[in-house]
Amino acid sequence: MAFSRTTGKHRRPSRMTRRSANIAGVAALATTGVIGTLASPALAAEDRGAGPAHSVEDTGLTQAIVINDSLADQIGAQAQAQREAAEKAERKAEAERRAAAERKAEAERKAEAKAKKERAEREAKERAARAAERKRLTSYTLPVAGSAVTTGYKSGGSLWSSGSHSGVDFRAASGTSVVAVGAGTVVEAGWGGAYGNNIVIRMNDGTFTQYGHLSSITASVGQAVTPGQQIGISGSTGNSTGPHLHFEARTSAEYGSDMDPVAYLRGHGVNA
């Protein structure tokens, strides 16, 4: 036998139907982020038969869940806490980024300052070295270290063809090192007649110096020499009565252009 329900008449929904509708409504709200985890206790309570945690309004077509004020406050508080936590995390991350940027900038400033200091020190050393080299190249020294004049300039006697000494003699045992008194270029190196083995140097200031009676020569024509550089070994070659160094200062490379060697050396800061 078939049973039918009168048209337009509806029976009250069963407990199961109401429960299904509640669950569907809660799920819909959960997907929008309204309820979240706070709705779960309410559903659990209903499932245990404790009754719904919220009222259900029956519109005749659709069942809607009405959240009570307490649950809404809890959901709002949870959302606010999540926003505050996110903002705090963002502030912390931003602070860490700024701190890292400041550390990097400080490291770069220190590295730049160190490089600048090292560059300044290096340039200062280079300037000092150049100044020392310029001073060395413009300095003068004795032709024989620690020696003294034994025969003065313009001393008279039959030993000299001109009747007087055109230079000065420095005491120097045979084999003693003879050096250039200043910087210049060798213009003569070899036998010089009465001077024996001799060297003539054109000095950087335009004057000339001569070194005679050498036993051997260690410099060559065209060679640039510096103050104190060895150019020969003392001896007694040429017109000589014994080992010594004959030294002259001249205005040119030629014989007869001599000037006082002691005054010349003193004029360049050397006492002889």
C-alpha positions in Angstrom: 0.0 0.0 0.0 1.4 3.4 -0.9 1.3 6.3 1.5 1.5 9.9 0.4 2.0 13.2 2.2 -0.6 15.9 1.8 0.5 18.7 -0.5 1.7 21.7 1.3 2.0 19.9 4.6 5.4 19.4 6.2 6.5 17.5 9.2 9.0 18.8 11.8 12.5 17.9 10.7 14.0 15.0 12.5 16.9 15.3 14.9 19.3 13.8 12.3 18.1 16.3 9.7 18.6 19.2 12.1 22.1 18.0 13.0 23.1 17.7 9.3 21.9 21.2 8.6 23.8 22.5 11.6 27.0 20.9 10.5 26.6 22.2 7.0 26.1 25.7 8.3 29.1 25.6 10.6 31.3 24.3 7.7 30.1 27.1 5.5 31.1 29.7 8.2 34.4 27.9 8.8 35.4 28.3 5.2 34.9 32.0 5.4 37.2 32.2 8.5 34.4 33.3 10.9 34.4 30.4 13.3 37.6 28.4 12.9 38.6 26.2 15.7 36.2 27.7 18.2 33.2 26.1 16.6 34.4 22.6 17.2 33.5 22.4 20.9 29.9 23.4 20.1 29.6 20.6 17.5 31.1 18.2 19.9 28.6 19.2 22.6 25.7 18.7 20.3 27.0 15.4 19.2 27.0 14.2 22.8 23.4 15.1 23.2 24.0 18.2 25.3 22.0 20.3 22.9 23.1 22.9 20.4 25.6 25.6 21.5 23.6 28.1 19.4 20.0 28.6 18.3 18.7 27.5 14.9 16.2 29.7 13.1 14.0 27.8 10.7 13.0 30.0 7.8 11.0 27.2 6.2 13.5 27.1 3.3 16.9 27.3 4.8 18.4 26.8 8.3 20.9 29.4 9.5 23.2 29.3 12.5 23.0 32.2 14.9 26.3 32.7 16.8 25.9 33.9 20.4 27.8 37.0 21.6 30.3 35.0 23.6 31.5 32.9 20.7 31.7 35.9 18.4 33.9 37.7 21.0 36.2 34.7 21.1 36.5 34.6 17.4 37.2 38.3 17.2 39.8 38.0 19.9 41.5 35.2 18.1 41.5 37.1 14.8 43.0 40.2 16.6 45.6 38.0 18.2 46.6 36.6 14.9 46.9 40.1 13.4 49.0 41.3 16.2 51.2 38.2 16.0 51.7 38.8 12.3 52.4 42.5 12.8 54.9 41.6 15.6 56.7 39.1 13.3 56.9 41.7 10.5 58.3 44.3 12.9 60.9 41.8 14.2 61.9 40.9 10.6 62.1 44.6 9.7 64.3 45.3 12.7 66.6 42.4 11.8 66.9 43.7 8.3 67.8 47.1 9.5 70.3 45.7 12.0 71.9 43.6 9.2 72.1 46.6 6.9 73.7 48.7 9.7 76.2 46.0 10.4 77.1 45.8 6.7 77.4 49.5 6.4 79.6 49.7 9.5 81.8 46.9 8.2 82.1 48.8 4.9 83.0 52.0 6.7 85.7 50.3 8.7 87.1 48.6 5.6 87.2 51.9 3.7 88.8 53.7 6.7 91.4 50.9 7.0 92.1 51.0 3.2 92.4 54.8 3.4 94.8 54.6 6.3 96.9 52.0 4.6 97.0 54.0 1.4 98.0 57.2 3.3 100.8 55.3 5.1 102.0 53.7 1.8 102.0 57.1 0.1 103.8 58.7 3.0 106.5 56.0 2.9 106.8 56.4 -0.9 107.2 60.2 -0.5 109.8 59.7 2.3 111.7 57.2 0.1 111.6 59.6 -2.9 112.8 62.5 -0.7 115.6 60.3 0.8 116.6 59.3 -2.7 116.6 62.9 -3.9 118.7 63.9 -0.9 121.1 61.0 -1.5 121.5 61.9 -5.2 122.2 65.6 -4.3 124.5 64.8 -1.4 128.3 64.8 -1.6 131.0 62.8 0.2 134.8 62.5 0.5 136.4 60.6 -2.4 138.2 58.4 0.2 136.3 57.6 3.3 137.8 59.0 6.5 140.8 60.5 4.7 142.4 63.9 5.0 144.3 66.2 2.6 148.1 65.8 2.6 149.0 68.2 -0.1 146.9 71.4 -0.5 145.6 73.2 -3.6 148.2 75.4 -5.4 151.1 74.1 -3.5 154.3 75.0 -5.4 157.3 72.8 -6.4 159.1 71.1 -9.2 156.9 68.0 -9.0 154.3 69.8 -11.1 154.8 70.9 -14.7 152.7 74.0 -14.1 154.8 74.9 -11.1 151.8 74.4 -8.7 149.4 71.7 -7.6 146.2 71.8 -9.6 144.3 69.7 -7.0 144.7 68.2 -3.6 146.1 64.8 -2.5 144.2 62.6 -0.1 146.0 60.0 2.0 145.1 56.6 0.6 147.0 53.3 1.0 147.3 51.2 -2.2 144.1 49.3 -2.7 141.8 51.7 -1.0 138.4 52.2 -2.5 137.9 55.5 -4.3 134.3 56.7 -4.8 132.5 59.4 -6.7 132.0 62.5 -4.5 128.5 63.1 -6.0 126.1 62.0 -8.7 127.1 62.3 -12.3 128.2 60.6 -15.5 131.7 59.3 -16.3 133.2 61.2 -19.3 136.7 59.8 -19.1 138.2 56.5 -17.8 141.7 55.4 -18.7 145.3 56.5 -18.9 145.8 60.2 -18.3 149.5 60.7 -18.7 151.0 62.3 -15.6 147.7 61.5 -13.8 148.2 57.8 -14.5 145.0 55.8 -14.5 142.3 58.5 -14.0 138.6 59.1 -14.1 136.7 62.3 -14.9 133.0 62.7 -14.0 130.6 65.4 -15.2 128.6 66.1 -12.0 124.9 66.7 -12.1 125.4 70.4 -11.2 127.5 70.9 -14.3 130.9 70.8 -12.7 133.6 68.2 -13.2 135.7 66.1 -10.8 138.9 64.1 -11.5 140.5 61.1 -9.7 144.1 60.3 -10.5 147.0 57.8 -9.8 144.5 54.9 -9.6 145.8 51.3 -9.6 142.6 50.1 -11.3 139.4 51.6 -12.7 136.0 50.1 -12.0 133.8 52.5 -13.9 133.4 53.1 -17.6 132.6 56.1 -19.9 128.9 56.9 -20.1 128.1 55.2 -16.8 125.9 57.1 -14.3 127.3 57.1 -10.8 125.8 58.0 -7.5 127.4 59.6 -4.4 129.7 57.1 -2.6 129.7 54.6 -5.5 133.1 53.0 -6.1 134.8 54.0 -9.3 138.4 52.8 -8.8 141.1 51.6 -6.5 143.9 53.9 -5.2 147.5 53.4 -6.3 150.6 55.3 -7.5 150.4 55.3 -11.3 151.6 58.2 -13.4 153.7 61.0 -12.0 153.5 60.0 -8.3 155.9 59.6 -5.4 153.8 57.0 -3.6 150.2 55.7 -3.1 147.6 58.5 -2.7 144.6 59.9 -4.5 144.9 63.1 -6.6 141.6 64.9 -6.6 140.5 67.9 -8.7 137.4 70.0 -9.1 137.0 71.7 -12.5 134.6 73.9 -14.5 135.2 71.7 -17.6 136.7 68.4 -18.4 139.9 70.0 -19.6 143.1 70.5 -17.7 143.6 74.1 -16.6 139.9 74.7 -15.6 140.6 73.7 -12.0 139.2 75.3 -8.9 139.8 74.8 -5.2 138.7 71.3 -4.4 138.4 71.8 -0.6 136.2 74.9 -1.1 134.2 72.9 -3.7 133.5 70.1 -1.3 132.7 72.4 1.5 130.3 74.2 -0.7 128.4 70.9 -1.0 128.4 70.2 2.7 131.6 68.1 3.0 134.4 69.0 5.3 137.9 68.1 3.9 
